């Protein structure tokens, strides 16, 4: 009889949680994204949390896609810089607002060992989106950008997949 009472209590608590919304949700959002510039074409999907922060930004925690035919192999961890662009950490935040990226942007690597960071460059005379490109050999520090490295303007767009 005690087991039956315990089972009823568990069922009641679980049902109450489902009905009144007290159980946490494990939802995620999928986004289609793309950007382009002179000699640049990148696109793919993001996976983010389903709730924006107080400023309307969602945290990106997954990425897939390609950049100029190179397969994207990984998302740069938030709070760290892409190799070759130290000390500029990425924050991996995206928004549905007009300015979709922050000044810290998101970073990723590709199958050839290249690293990229896309951001909103509010510091430019005409603010806009920008891509930082860092290719091997990578020497730490943004002041060490090699001839193969670049920072170029891009057009960026991302939408939530319904």
RAGI-V868727 format. One record per residue. N is the residue number from 1. SS is DSSP state (helix for helix, strand for strand, loop for the rest). PHI is phi in degrees with one decimal (999 if undefined). NEAR is the number of other C-alpha atoms within 10 Angstrom. Layout:
N,SS,PHI,NEAR / N,SS,PHI,NEAR
This chain:
1,loop,999,6 / 2,helix,-62.3,7 / 3,helix,-63.5,8 / 4,helix,-65.6,9 / 5,helix,-64.8,10 / 6,helix,-65.4,11 / 7,helix,-61.2,12 / 8,helix,-62.7,12 / 9,helix,-64.9,12 / 10,helix,-64.8,12 / 11,helix,-62.1,12 / 12,helix,-62.7,12 / 13,helix,-64.4,12 / 14,helix,-65.3,13 / 15,helix,-63.0,13 / 16,helix,-61.2,13 / 17,helix,-62.3,13 / 18,helix,-69.8,12 / 19,helix,-72.6,10 / 20,helix,-96.2,8 / 21,loop,74.6,10 / 22,loop,-89.2,10 / 23,loop,-89.0,12 / 24,loop,-67.5,8 / 25,loop,-98.3,8 / 26,loop,-116.8,7 / 27,loop,-92.1,9 / 28,strand,-138.1,13 / 29,strand,-111.6,15 / 30,strand,-107.6,18 / 31,strand,-128.2,19 / 32,strand,-96.6,17 / 33,strand,-132.8,19 / 34,strand,-160.1,19 / 35,strand,-150.6,20 / 36,strand,-150.6,18 / 37,strand,-162.6,15 / 38,loop,-64.2,8 / 39,loop,75.5,7 / 40,strand,-128.1,14 / 41,strand,-144.8,15 / 42,strand,-131.9,18 / 43,strand,-160.9,21 / 44,strand,165.8,17 / 45,strand,-130.6,19 / 46,strand,-110.0,23 / 47,strand,-117.0,18 / 48,strand,-127.9,23 / 49,strand,-66.1,17 / 50,loop,-99.3,14 / 51,loop,-127.9,13 / 52,loop,-73.2,15 / 53,loop,-76.2,12 / 54,loop,-61.6,7 / 55,loop,-97.3,8 / 56,loop,88.4,13 / 57,strand,-104.8,20 / 58,strand,-101.7,21 / 59,strand,-85.3,20 / 60,strand,-79.1,22 / 61,strand,-126.1,17 / 62,strand,-150.4,15 / 63,strand,-147.3,24 / 64,strand,-139.7,18 / 65,strand,142.7,19 / 66,strand,-140.4,18 / 67,strand,-135.4,19 / 68,loop,47.2,11 / 69,loop,84.3,12 / 70,strand,-86.3,15 / 71,strand,-74.1,16 / 72,strand,-73.8,23 / 73,strand,-108.9,16 / 74,strand,-172.3,17 / 75,strand,-92.4,22 / 76,loop,-67.1,24 / 77,loop,-63.6,17 / 78,loop,-57.6,19 / 79,loop,87.3,12 / 80,loop,-131.1,15 / 81,strand,-89.3,23 / 82,loop,-67.2,29 / 83,loop,-55.4,24 / 84,loop,92.0,25 / 85,loop,-126.4,24 / 86,loop,-67.2,15 / 87,loop,-103.1,13 / 88,loop,-88.6,18 / 89,strand,-71.3,20 / 90,loop,-89.4,23 / 91,loop,-116.1,22 / 92,loop,57.0,27 / 93,strand,-112.2,23 / 94,strand,-137.9,24 / 95,strand,-134.7,19 / 96,loop,-86.4,15 / 97,loop,-71.1,10 / 98,loop,-56.2,7 / 99,loop,-89.6,15 / 100,loop,-83.1,20 / 101,strand,-115.4,25 / 102,loop,-87.9,20 / 103,loop,-70.1,20 / 104,loop,-95.1,20 / 105,loop,64.8,23 / 106,strand,-123.2,27 / 107,strand,-131.2,27 / 108,strand,-156.2,20 / 109,strand,-120.1,23 / 110,strand,-124.0,19 / 111,loop,-61.0,14 / 112,loop,-93.9,12 / 113,loop,89.3,14 / 114,loop,-81.3,19 / 115,strand,-129.1,26 / 116,strand,-138.6,26 / 117,strand,-136.6,26 / 118,strand,-112.5,26 / 119,strand,-152.6,27 / 120,strand,-97.2,21 / 121,strand,-91.5,19 / 122,loop,-72.5,13 / 123,loop,-81.0,9 / 124,loop,-76.5,10 / 125,loop,-54.1,7 / 126,loop,-115.7,8 / 127,loop,-55.5,11 / 128,strand,-178.6,18 / 129,strand,-77.5,25 / 130,strand,-144.3,24 / 131,strand,-119.6,25 / 132,strand,-99.6,20 / 133,strand,-118.2,22 / 134,strand,-130.8,26 / 135,loop,-115.9,20 / 136,loop,-61.2,14 / 137,loop,-73.9,12 / 138,loop,-102.2,17 / 139,loop,-107.9,16 / 140,loop,-54.8,15 / 141,loop,104.5,15 / 142,helix,-63.8,17 / 143,helix,-72.9,10 / 144,helix,-103.2,13 / 145,loop,-56.7,19 / 146,loop,-87.1,15 / 147,loop,-61.2,8 / 148,loop,-80.6,10 / 149,loop,-91.3,21 / 150,strand,-157.9,13 / 151,strand,-135.8,14 / 152,strand,-127.1,15 / 153,strand,-70.9,20 / 154,loop,-137.8,20 / 155,strand,-103.7,14 / 156,strand,-124.2,22 / 157,strand,-152.2,17 / 158,strand,-147.1,19 / 159,strand,-135.6,16 / 160,strand,-72.6,15 / 161,loop,-77.9,11 / 162,loop,-67.6,6
